[in-house]
């Protein structure tokens, strides 16, 4: 949902509302790994149409897939808003945006005139106090009364997943998880990996395609204000890459294998690690047509909405004209958009 740093008319296009995937594939009567897949050749711009379960046909032994194993947390909370001991408003919506430490988070409070010192009560055992605000942002910083694993467990007990306007009914959190997600922390689902099943992962490995994991906890991408310019460089996300996984990725690269990132989060983490030689930290890397990819050769991603900054990133893989020609075809072929939609392989 992030807007691109450089406003570009070329990145705008008409997306028919019926192409918004409002239901998870499983609720449309198909397996998650049988969604449609558009395969875009990044050199020629040619397009093929297939099912995601046939991914192995487009990869070779020695290639390596890199997946984000971050697990989605329920990031929309409701709390009673107090100031100086007085109730201001019941059931105020608070959206988690980014973890700062074990007890402090940046949050979007869906209310006007929130001040430092205000408290939000989620029940008897959980209170959050506003301790500051994020520079040039609508986000506030709050300190919770509990921390660490206890706090994450509290989110799971009281929260709901982030859902956007094209989702017509409140799907449960389980629908916002990948099958391999293991490390809680993402405010929004790293959705490019959603189409994978364990069966498909085993099928890929039997062919000699390697699998590696990293962890990048996604932040809140849309701040409910279309007038607020929120560029990728303002959007810091925490990542961790295990030494053995990075070693496997570099070995695949050095022996001629393709490094294929599953999602824009993985591109950000891998390219940051390659650029800085730091395997654990924060990234605000902005990848666009001007950025020369150092490590990643291909990407598995969903279809991105008009003006989304993710489109900027895709132009680092394939020329803008070829990308939007492919998007025009995808619209004509009724591919589905967003986290419950279809898949685009650029390779």
N, C-alpha and C positions, 0 to 999 in steps of 0.2 A: 504493500500500500504506500510505500515511501515515494514521494515525488522526486524527480531527478534534479540534480543540482543545476543543470543547464536546461531551461525550458526549451523544448523542441517540438515544433508543429508536426514534424515527421513522426514523432512518437505517439501522436494522437490518431485514433481510428475509431470507427463505430463498431461497438460490440453489441449485437442483439441480446436483449435481456434473456431470451430463451436459451442462450448458451452459457449462462451462469449455472454451474452445477449446484443445485440446491439440496441434493440428497447424496449421501455416500454411495459408492457403487454397489455395496452389499444390499442397500435398500432399493436399488434400481434393478436388482435381480442378477447381478454379475459379480464374479470374484474380484477382489481388489487388484489382482495382477492381470486381469483381462480387460482393463481399460484400453482405449485406443492409444496408439503411439504414432506420432508423426516423426519420421527420421529425416533430419535436414543435413545434407552434406555441406560442411562449412566452406569447402573450396569451390564447388561448382554451384551450390545453391539448389541442387536438385532435391526433390522431396519424394519419400516413399511412405506408404501407409501400412501399419501393421498393428498387432496387439502387443501390449507390454510384455506378456509372457514369452514372446519370441526375442527378447532382448539379446539372448546369447548369440543369435545369428548375426549380430552387428559388432560383436567383440571377438577378440582372438585370445588364444592361450598366451599368458604373459601380461595381458592387460590387467589393470587393477581398478576396481571400483572403490571409491571412498565415500562412506556414509556417515551421517551425523546421528549419533546415538542418544542425543538429548531427548528427554521425555517431557511432554507437555504438562504444565501444571494448570489448575483452574484459576485464572488470573482476574476474573471479575468477582468482586466482593461487595457486600452490602453492609453498611455500618450506620449507627446512630451518631450524628455529629453534635459535639458539645463544645461550648466555649465558656470558660470561667465557671464551669459547673452547671451551665444552663443548656438545655437541649435546643439546638438550632433546627435540626431536621432529622427525621427518622429515615431509615432505608436509603441513605446516600450511596451512590455507586462509586466505587473506587476500582480503578484498573491498574494492576501491577504493570510496571514498565521495564524496570531494570534493577537487578539486585546490586547493592553497593557493598554490603557485608552481611554477616550472619543475622543481623537484626534490623538493618536499614535498607529501604527500597526507595527508588524513584517511582512515583505513582501519578496517575492522572485521576484527579478528583473531579467528578462530573457535578460541579457546583460552582457558584460564583462567590467571590469574596472570602475565600479560605485564607486564614492567617496563621502565622507561626504561633505555636502554643495550642492551637485547636486540637481536640482529641476525637478519635473515632472509635466507638465501642462495638466490637463484633460479637460480644457475649461476655459472660462473666470472666473468662480467662484470657481474653485477647483484646488489647487496646493498642492503638497506634497514635502517636503524637507527631504533629507537623513540626519539623525542626529546621526547615529551610526550603529553598526553591532552586530549580535548575536554571542557570543563566540563559536568558533569551529563549525561554521555553515555558509552556503551560504546566510542566511537570513540577510536583512538589516532592520533597524528601521527607519520609516518615520513619520514625523509630518504633518498632513493635515491642511489646512487653515480653515476648518470648523470642527465642532465636534458634538457629540451626535446624536440625531435623524436626524438632517439635513445631517450629513455625511452618515448615513445608507441609507437615501432616495437618496442621490447622487449616492451611489453604485448601487441602484436599477435602476436608470435612465441611467447609462452608462455602467454597467457591464454585463458579461455573466457568467453562471455557470461553475464551474470546470468540464471539461470532459476529459476522458482519451482515449488512442489510440484505444481501442476496440469500441468506440462509433463512428458510421460511419456518422452521420449527427447531426447538431446542434439543439438538442431538447431544447425547451423553458424551462425557469426556473420552470414553474408550474409542469413539470414532475419530478422535483427534490424536491418535497415537500411531506410530509406526510399529511393526511387529518386533523390531529389534531395539526399541527405545529402552534405555536402562538408567539414565542419569537425570533425575527430575530437575527442571530449571527453565525450560522454554515457555515464554509467555504465549507465543503462537506456535503452532505445529510446524516443524521443519517438513513441509508437505511434499517435497519432491520424493521423499523416501516412502511415502504412504502406499504406493502401488506394489511395493515388494512383498512377497510372501516368503516363508521359509523354504517352500518347495522351489521357488525360483532361485533363491540364493544358493541352494544345494545344486541345482541344475547348472548354474554358472560355475561353481567351484569344480564340478565334475569335468567341465570342459577345460579347466586349467586357468580360469579367470580368478584372480586373487581378490580378496575382500579385506578392506581395512576400515577402521572406525576412528572418528575423532568426536570431540564434544564441543558444540558451540550452542550456548543458550541464547535463543532469539529474544529480542526485546519487543516492546510494543511499537508497531510500525505506523499506526494511524492514530493521531491524537484528537480526532473528532473536530478538527478545525481546518477547513480547506484553505484558509488564508494564511496558515502558518507554514512557512517554507522549511521543510524538514529533509535536509539532504542526507545521503549516506554518510558523509563525513561528520555529521552530528550524531550518528547512530552507532554508539560503541557497543560491542558485544564480546562476551568473554569466551575464550576458546582454550581447549587443552588437547594436545596431540601426544600420544604415548610415543616414547623413543622407538620402540619396536615397530610401531605402525609407520612412523616416518621413514624408518630404515627400509621397510618393505616397499614403500612408495618410491623412494629414491632408487632402489634396486630395479624396480620395474621400469622406471624411466631410463635408467642407464643401459638397460638391455633391449631397448626398443619398444617396450610395451607402452600402451596409451594409459594415461592417468585420467580417469573419468570421474568427475565430481558429481555426486548426487545432491544437487541443490546449490543455490547461490550462497548459502551459509558455508558450505564446504569450500567453495572457490575462495571466499574471503579468508577463511582460516588458513588454507594451504598456501595461498599466495602471500599472506602476511608472514607465515612461518618461513617461507623460502626467502623472502625479502629481508627479514630481520634476524633469522636464525634463532628465533625465540619460539619454543614449542608450547608455551603457556602464557597467556596474557590477554590483552584486549585489542580488538581490531576495529578501526573505522575506515578500512580501506575502501576507496571508491574506484570501482573497475568500470571502465568505459572503453570506447573505441580507441582512445589515445593510450590506453594501458596495454603494454606488451606482456602477455601471460608468460610467467616463468616456469610453471610446473604443470598446470592443468591443460590437457589436450581436448577434452570434450566434457559435455555437461548433460545431465538428465534433469529436467525441470518441468514445471507445469506451464500453463499458458497465462501470461501476465496481462493485467488490465491496462487500458490506455494511460499513458504518461507515467507508468510505474518505473521506478529507478532500476528495477531488475532488467528492463529492456535495454538500458544503457549497458549493463553488464554483458548481455548477450551479444552486443555489437563488438565486444572484444573477441568473440569466437567467430562471428560471421559478419560480413559486410551488411551495413544497415539496409541497403536496397534488397539484398537477398533475404534478410530476416523478415522484412515486412511483406515481401512477396509471398513468403511461406505462410505468414500470418493471414494474409488474404485467402490463401488456399484453405487454411484451417477453418476459417469462418464459413467458407462455402461448403466445406465437408462436415460442418456441424460438430467440430471438436468442442469439448466442454472445458470451461475455464475454472480457475481457482482450486482450492485445496482438495475438493472432492471430484475434480475433473480429470482430464486426460493428460498425457505425457508427451513432451517434446524432447527427443534425443538429438543433440547437435554434436556431430562427430566427423 
